[in-house]
Amino acid sequence: MNPLPYAHLARGAEHELSLDGTPLSRIARDFGTPTYVYARSAIAQAYSDLTRAFGDRPHQICYAVKANSNLAILALLARLGAGFDIVSGGELQRVLAAGGAPHKIVFSGVGKRRDEIAAALEAGIGCLNVESAAELSRVSEIAREMDRIAPISLRVNPDVDAKTHPYISTGLKDNKFGIPIAHAPALYRQAARDPHLSVVGIDCHIGSQLTDVTPFSDAAARVLALLDQLVLEGIEIKHLDLGGGLGIRYTDETPPDAADWVRAVVDIVDAHPIARHLPIYLEPGRFLVGPAGVLLTRVEYLKPHPDDGKSFAIVDAAMNDLMRPALYSSVMAIEPVTPHATLPPATWEIVGPVCETGDFLGHARNLALAPGDLLAVLGAGAYGFSMASNYNTRGRPAEVLIDAGEARLVRARETVESLWANEMIPDTLR
Ligand SMILES: *Cc1c(COP(=O)(O)O)cnc(C)c1O
């Protein structure tokens, strides 16, 4: 069997798979399948690896909420001292409901609505990461109406290639994100003159699942070049936000560790006479929660091909529960929870029940499988549940947090009634 990629996963008696000491078969028995299971300890460890790497250098970790926005996860990160990177008014409400500190929130996203900007200002958030000239005007207008001063950064697009999947690459000039870095000084000038705006930082985020520090440090260098221009113009910057995107291992990637990521930017920033005094913000999502989670699923049917075609293992989790394989062609490790001692392995397509050929969790996996077996999709703590949908009228999975050896339900499995709770049949059809 392959070595397990994360320390909080282990095999015990009869090679049974456990997450932070709790057998996953017990979770399936108590909570059913499909279920997302997260290890609190793994999230805390990843957070402390990052903060320790900064040492006493001023910094702020703003967890990217979209990676996993369960209230329990947000409450855990808030307790650890994290700030939050949000991309919607809904995420703002979640963070506040979970006890996150408003002044540690940064608000990213290309399409902030008026009501979302107003709610953010009302809550007293730390910074709006503004992504266009039009948004800058809108923020100013709303701040004026509210008689407030809006703290802003410009999210600049440094035009560096994150060398990741095109759908999660955000820092190239052809991506919709950010302001072309060459246009930033003029907008900063405009913001600095505006009595309803307060320039607080420079922001960038170049993409997700980076597995090399080079694009990250290249982006930092371009941000520093912009800082030099702003300093010359007398525009004061109070923090540098270098975004998220820190990659993790799914199968055979070899991403940098926390210390490598932090060193890559600190080395560059601290070589700059002004930047070295500024706090560095990072916006990691996947890095903090991805490795901590598994999606637990059960084999419903085996459909071996009678000739030499593909053989299918149909499991009870589908693309609606875990979209990464279908959306990004992501390859995620799939491990048997209670391996067979004698059954010979075969090559299986691991697919869900949804009526789409794109509905797969894994291709060509060499596994010994029988109906009823439990499987764990690893590295499912980020962009798993948060991207889940109700396609095919499937209630989304339960979510369980393993916390000091106790399995705690942090989101109940959705009932079918709840899926149509907002629907109505007009009188004319009754
Ligand atoms: C998605 C996102 C992040 C987090 O990306 P990860 O790859 O999960 O670290 C950070 N900042 C912004 C602006 C994002 O959109």
PDBQT file of the ligand as one rigid body, heavy atoms in Angstrom, charges set to zero:
ROOT
HETATM    1  C1  LIG A 501      -9.047  31.448  -3.237  1.00  0.00    +0.000 C 
HETATM    2  C2  LIG A 501      -8.257  32.596  -2.757  1.00  0.00    +0.000 A 
HETATM    3  C3  LIG A 501      -7.259  32.409  -1.802  1.00  0.00    +0.000 A 
HETATM    4  C4  LIG A 501      -6.887  31.073  -1.249  1.00  0.00    +0.000 C 
HETATM    5  O1  LIG A 501      -6.343  30.215  -2.178  1.00  0.00    +0.000 OA
HETATM    6  P1  LIG A 501      -5.721  28.844  -1.655  1.00  0.00    +0.000 P 
HETATM    7  O2  LIG A 501      -5.172  28.224  -2.878  1.00  0.00    +0.000 OA
HETATM    8  O3  LIG A 501      -6.819  28.038  -1.066  1.00  0.00    +0.000 OA
HETATM    9  O4  LIG A 501      -4.672  29.176  -0.655  1.00  0.00    +0.000 OA
HETATM   10  C5  LIG A 501      -6.598  33.534  -1.337  1.00  0.00    +0.000 A 
HETATM   11  N1  LIG A 501      -6.887  34.765  -1.794  1.00  0.00    +0.000 NA
HETATM   12  C6  LIG A 501      -7.834  34.984  -2.726  1.00  0.00    +0.000 A 
HETATM   13  C7  LIG A 501      -8.106  36.351  -3.180  1.00  0.00    +0.000 C 
HETATM   14  C8  LIG A 501      -8.548  33.904  -3.234  1.00  0.00    +0.000 A 
HETATM   15  O5  LIG A 501      -9.486  34.130  -4.170  1.00  0.00    +0.000 OA
ENDROOT
TORSDOF 0
